[in-house]
Amino acid sequence: MSNPLNNAEIIKNQNELAAIIENVSDGICIFDKSGQYIIFNKSARNIFFPNNQSLSKLTDAYKQPCFYGIYGENIEPANNPTQMIMRGEQFKERKMTVRLSHEILDINVSGTPIYDENGIFSLGVLSIRDTTDSRRHEEAIKRRFEILNRVVDTFDLPLIRLSCPNLKIIDINKKAYSAIKLINSNITSIDQIKDNKLYNLFGKLKTIEYYQCMREALEEKKTKYLYALKNLINGIVIYWNVIFEPVLEVNGEVQELLILIVDVTPEIKSVKVMENELKMQGEFLVNISHELKTPLNVIFATAQLFSMYCTTDTLDKNKASIIKYIDCIKQNSYRLSKMINNIVDLSKIEAGFFKLKLTNNDIVKFVEDIVMSVTNFTDSKGLNIVFDTNLEEKIIAIDTEKIERVVLNLISNAIKFTDKGDEIVVSVIDNDKFIDISVRDNGIGIEDKYLDIIFDRFKQVDKSLSRNAEGTGIGLSLVKSIVELHDGNIHVKSKFGKGSNFIVTLPSVNVLKDDPLYNSEVRSMDQNILVELSDVYS
Ligand code: ADP
């Protein structure tokens, strides 16, 4: 009778089994009772002998203490996996490192002793899985998360992390903490926020839309948005864009839900301002076209009349009315001129092209001269105009042409909104470092609700309330801009039905050097008055 085969021989001879072992993705090492390795499959060879060293050196792996603990600590020879198996111990997925000449690998080692029919240890099987790559991968992910966490915390946008599926707060960044503190004054620490539901923290803010979006983000596993959500926080309207971002696990399940809040209040408010501005510009265009057309129509009609006189040879006969009509053409040309000047100047100021030509002038005499030059006009309207001052003389730096327009504009308005027998008082008052020029009338006055808007571009108080109210609504806006270019300011005091007082405050300063060029400019005060008062001529 032939000797029964021992286990080692059986395995050696079983080619099929050997082929399977050879191709298993884990490293399989089998050794006999003397500790002599008899099988090292391909994966094991790749781990221990990537350079295809010959199997004769296999036992080196056993002889050399190449196994270490997970932190690289030495393992007692007696606790070497081979020794443990030879002692009959069985173990599963022990984490270790193996230090080889070329690198250090992370491995999970499982060991099984195999006994013969007499219960005597005959073979040891070591199964080794190289986990280096997955460990490196995990570390990379961890590092990425750490960076992400740091970024999130220093992020300038509020960010809230919610657990799934119970939607409780896991964490929030500093910015979100400040935002929640604003909404809910009872919150005093981040810990108080954690593990809470959003609706517990958002106080009076409605969270229905948030929860709707969260549900959709979880169901569809897609980013969801709430745009320009209007919130009233401590009496202030704030607009948020809220982004709901599901964070998916490797298996595709939603792990967390991130809520990112972007404060879009400035954008939304500027859009509203812009819309308002465009609306006002639209209204202005309609208004200005009407205002430009009126004098043009008059001029056009007069021209037609003149041509009729010519064709009917009645020029001489109509001389008196022709002279009247020529005045009418002039008057309407002045009105056109004033409107065009105002529009051009306002555009120049807005574009930053409007430059002052400052010269030192006696403001008292300057304003008094303007008042004197309009007396003929106010007399003809049955109005009384008075100049008043507490100063003899005061030299300050002004752009004479521009300040003349400011004063004439205020006087023109005073004339527009007064009635026969009313009084206009123009004063120059010394106010230490400033000079006040006031134009006061006892005309129709302005309702309180309009006081804030009359200096805005294109704003006019309802025309039905104001008499003789020709104009485009840019006069006071231009006056304000010119005064501000002088580093001054303008304000109005008015009582509806009693009259108005416009006060221009100019700094009492001089320019170091008068530019003779500016002073030598030829300007005709009469011409300016005709232009500036053109819309109140009758
Ligand atoms: P406009 O060129 O149409 O006169 P302004 O900017 O000069 O425009 O004035 C804006 C509005 O302010 C006027 O339409 C008028 O309603 C009001 N206003 C200005 N000055 C006076 C005043 N002295 N008395 C009453 N209302 C005034």
Boltz pocket constraint, residues with backbone or C-beta under 6 A from the ligand:
constraints:
  - pocket:
      binder: B
      contacts: [[A, 409], [A, 410], [A, 413], [A, 414], [A, 417], [A, 441], [A, 443], [A, 444], [A, 445], [A, 446], [A, 454], [A, 456], [A, 459], [A, 460], [A, 461], [A, 462], [A, 466], [A, 469], [A, 470], [A, 471], [A, 472], [A, 473], [A, 474], [A, 475], [A, 476], [A, 477], [A, 499], [A, 500]]
      max_distance: 6.0
